[in-house]
């Protein structure tokens, strides 16, 4: 997320954009501006379904023409 933000804001490296888990909850800390939220979600969303798989959540699918999803070993 910081790499994506750096394309738009030179101080993004100082931002708090991060993600982690607590129990079986995925927490994604996003920036405050709607435009920045969209930019960051577009960067990280492909990995979110796999992260949810890893913590035992429901399987999420998306339309690959709109937003591809990354899962290891999946073509």
C-alpha positions as CSV (number, residue, x, y, z in Angstrom):
1,X,0.0,0.0,0.0
2,X,2.8,2.4,0.7
3,X,4.4,1.7,-2.7
4,X,1.1,2.5,-4.4
5,X,0.6,5.7,-2.3
6,X,4.1,6.8,-3.0
7,X,3.1,7.3,-6.7
8,X,0.7,10.0,-5.5
9,X,2.1,11.4,-2.2
10,X,5.8,11.8,-1.4
11,X,5.1,11.4,2.4
12,X,3.3,8.1,2.0
13,X,6.2,6.2,3.4
14,X,5.3,7.8,6.8
15,X,1.7,6.7,6.6
16,X,0.2,4.0,8.7
17,X,-1.2,1.8,5.9
18,X,-0.8,-1.7,7.1
19,X,-2.6,-5.0,7.5
20,X,-2.7,-7.8,10.0
21,X,-4.8,-10.3,11.7
22,X,-6.4,-10.7,15.2
23,X,-7.8,-14.1,15.7
24,X,-9.8,-14.9,12.6
25,X,-10.2,-11.2,11.6
26,X,-8.3,-9.5,8.8
27,X,-7.6,-5.9,9.6
28,X,-6.6,-3.5,6.8
29,X,-5.7,0.0,7.9
30,X,-6.5,2.3,5.0
31,X,-5.9,6.0,4.4
32,X,-8.7,8.5,5.1
33,X,-9.4,10.0,1.6
34,X,-11.8,8.1,-0.6
35,X,-9.5,8.4,-3.6
36,X,-6.6,7.0,-1.6
37,X,-8.8,4.2,-0.3
38,X,-9.6,3.1,-3.8
39,X,-6.0,3.2,-4.9
40,X,-4.9,1.1,-2.0
41,X,-7.7,-1.4,-2.2
42,X,-7.0,-1.9,-5.9
43,X,-3.4,-2.7,-5.0
44,X,-4.1,-5.2,-2.1
45,X,-7.5,-6.7,-2.9
46,X,-6.1,-9.5,-5.1
47,X,-4.4,-10.9,-1.9
48,X,-7.3,-10.4,0.5
49,X,-9.4,-13.6,-0.4
50,X,-6.3,-15.8,0.1
51,X,-5.6,-14.1,3.4
52,X,-9.1,-14.8,4.5
53,X,-8.7,-18.5,3.4
54,X,-5.6,-18.7,5.6
55,X,-7.3,-17.5,8.7
56,X,-10.3,-19.9,8.2
57,X,-12.8,-17.4,6.8
58,X,-15.3,-18.0,4.0
59,X,-14.0,-18.5,0.4
60,X,-14.4,-15.2,-1.5
61,X,-14.6,-15.1,-5.3
62,X,-14.5,-12.2,-7.6
63,X,-15.1,-11.6,-11.3
64,X,-11.6,-11.9,-12.8
65,X,-12.4,-9.3,-15.5
66,X,-13.1,-6.7,-12.8
67,X,-10.6,-7.7,-10.0
68,X,-8.4,-10.8,-10.2
69,X,-7.8,-12.8,-7.1
70,X,-4.4,-14.4,-6.2
71,X,-4.3,-17.9,-4.8
72,X,-1.0,-19.9,-5.0
73,X,-1.1,-22.7,-7.5
74,X,-4.2,-21.3,-9.2
75,X,-4.0,-20.4,-12.9
